[in-house]
Amino acid sequence: MFIRENKTTNKKTGDVYIKHVLVESVRVNGQPRQRVVMGLGRLDLPRREWKKLAHALECQLSGQLTLLEDNDKYIEDLALSLVSNNKLSKKLDILETGAAQSDSGNYVLIDMGSVSTEKSRSVGAELICLDAWCLLDFDKILKDCGFSQNQKAIAKALIFGRLISPGSERHTIEWFQKRSALSELPNCDVISADKNIFYEIGDKLYQNKDMIEGALFKKQQSLFPANGYTVFLYDLTNTYMEGSCLANNLVA
């Protein structure tokens, strides 16, 4: 979704009126189209902040938590206010037109503007990763490397995060705490773990890299006996740059 600015001119006075709308791209009969999701009135917000607001609005409408920074609370509050006002307007329209009344007693009408979801989290990709985790007997491999039960759970969050939503440890922690249902799966309830432990377990995984890779290679040999094929182990990088980093020569 994105925000679009619409301008209209009064032919008599020449005055220009500006309104903003939230728009999403859709396909109709195979052709790309733009659909207006909701009106926003006139925004008093710098254009550079529109992308953040569109993200916050989309999360509000879908019931998901945003990944905005703490200093973007104004954006989140603005999104909540706009969505609440939009829902209220829809309810008033329904009452005024009498659309909430039914001529037939066989139907119960539901005001879709009053239905919402919250704290939605993904679980599909996590279940696929969990199946591969069990198939490779990863718990035993990490136990042999000296990982405790709690450390294995955090290692699982780090590894799954790299596969599902690649990013830095900071990004992975945000994904695990706000967007993923991984913490609700068995032996994964470390949602309250301090962020420093994620960094420590990331270092510990790297320290045991050779032992883990050797164990994975032996396991895949038992799962996929030699048949002329080669299995490659891909390295998921542990180094990410976030932000513009204009003063960092390493980013050039």
N, C-alpha and C positions, 0 to 999 in steps of 0.2 A: 504494500500500500504506500501511497505517497500523497503529498498535499499539492493541490493545484490552485492557482490564483485566477479568478474570473473577473474581468472588468466589463462594466456596462456604462454606456454614455447616454445621458439624457439629451435627446435631440433638440429640445427647446432651450435648455439652459446651458448645455455643454458640460454639465457636471459629470465627473467620473465616479462611479461607485465600485468599490472593490469588495468581493466576497471570496472566501476560501472554502474549499471542499476537500474531503478525504476521498481519494479515488483508488480503486484497485484494478489491475489488469486482468481481464478474463478472455476466454475464447468462446466465440459464438459461431457455430457451424464451421469451426476450424479457422476462423478469422480473429485476429487480436482486436479486442475492444476495451474501452475504459468504462467502468461502472462507478457511479457516485455512491459511496457508502453512506456518507452523512455530511450535512452542511456544518460549517464551523463558524459562520458569521465572518467578521473581519478580524483577523489575528493581529495582535500587536506583539509580534515575535520576529526576531531577526531570521532571515531566510536560511542562514547556516544552521538554525536550530530546528528547521522543519522536518528533517529526516528523523531526529530524535523524537519529535512529537508524533510523527506518523507511526513510529515503532511503538511508542507508549499507547497510542490510541488502538492500534491493532491488538496489543496485549490486553487492554481493557475490554475490548469487544469479544475476545476469544477466551477471556478468563485466565490468561497466563500472567506470570510474574515477569516484569521487565528486568533487563540486565543493565539498566542505566546506572551511572555512578551516583554516589550519595549527594554530590553537589548538583544533580539534575532533579532534585525533588520538586522544584517549581514546575518542570516539564510534566512529571507524573501527576501532580495536583491539577494542572491545567487539563490534562487528558481526562482525568476522572470527572472534572467539572463539565467538560464538553459532552462526554458520553452520558452523564446523568441528565443534563439539560435535554439532550436529544431523546432519551428514553421518555422523559416527562412530556415532551412535545407530542410524541407518538401516542402516549396514553390519552392526552387531551383530545387529539384528533379522533381517536376511536370513540371516546365518549360523545363528542359533538356529532359525529355522523351516525351514531347508533350501531356501529359495526359490531359492538360487543353483544348485541341482542340477536338471538336466533329465532327464526320462525318455526323451527322444528325442535321438538324436545329430544330428538334422537342424537343431537350433537352437543358437545361441550366445547365452547370456544376458549382458546388459551391466548392470552395476550403475550405474544412472543417478546415484546419489549420488557416484560417483567421476568423473563427467564434468563438466567445467567449462570455461568460456570466460574469457578475460581480455583486457583492453585492447580491448574491442569499441568500434568507432567507426562513425559514420554516414557514408554516402557517397551515398545516393539523391538527397537534396535538393541536395547539392554538385554532382552531375553535371548536374542540371537548370539550376542557376545557371551552370555552366561552359558549357553549350550556349548560353544567352542571352548570356553574356560574349563568346563567339566570334562569335555572330550579329551583335552590335552592334559588333564589331571594337574592343573596349575596349582591347586591348593597344596598338593604334596610336594611339588617342585619348590614352592616358596617356603614350606615348612622345613625342607631339607636345607634351605639357605638360611635358616634361623629366624624366619618371620613368625611373630606371634599371631594369634587369631585377629586381633584388632589391626595389626600391621598388614595382614593379608587383605582385610576388607578395604583399607585405604589404598593399597596397591591395585586392587580391583577397580576402584573408582578412578584412579589415575589412568590405568590402561584402557578401560572402557571409554573414558573421556577422550583420550587421544584418537580412538577409533571412530567415535560418533561425532564429536565436536572438537576437532583439533585446535589446540591453542596452548597458551602458557599455563603454568600451574594455577595462576590467579584465575584465568579463564575457566580452567577445569573445575576449580572449587565453586565458582559461580554457577557453572552448568550443573554440578552435582547437587548443590543446595537449593537451586531455584527452578531447574527445568527438567531434571531427571527423576524418575521413580525408583532409581536403583537402590536408594536407602530403604525401600519397603520390601526388597527381596531378601531371602534368608541370608544371614551372616553379613549383611551390608549396612547395618544401622550405625553409621558413624557420622550422621548429619551434624552433630554438635562438636565434632573434632576441631581442635584449633588448627588454623591454616598452616602454622609452622610444621605440624606433623606431616602435612602433604609434601612439603619441600624435603623433609628428612627422609620420607619413604621413597621419594623420587631419587634421592642420592643413593639410598640403599639398593634400589633396583639396579642402578648403574654400577654400583660396586660389585654386585653379583651377576653382572651381565654375562660373563663367560660361562658360568655354571648354569644359568637359566637357559642360554642358547643351546648349550650341549644337551641339557635334559630335554628341551623341546625337539631337538633334532632326533634324538633316540626315540622319543614318543611318536613322532610322525613316521619314523621307519616302521614301527609296529602297526600304526594305523594304515599306512600306505606302503605295502611291501614293494621292493624294487621291481619296477616294471618298465624301465626305460624313461621314466619321467623324473624331473628334478624339482624339488621343493625349495623355494626361496624364502628366507626369513627377512622381512622388510623392517628396517630401522625407522621407528617413528620418532622424529627429532624431539629433543627436549629443550631446544633453544628457540625462543620467539621474541620478536620485538613488538611492543604495543605502543601505539601513539605515533606521532610524526617523528620524534627523536631527531629534531633538526640539528641539535648541538652534538650529536653522537657521530663521530667519523666512521664507526664500524657499520653504520647503516647505509652509507653511500654505495 
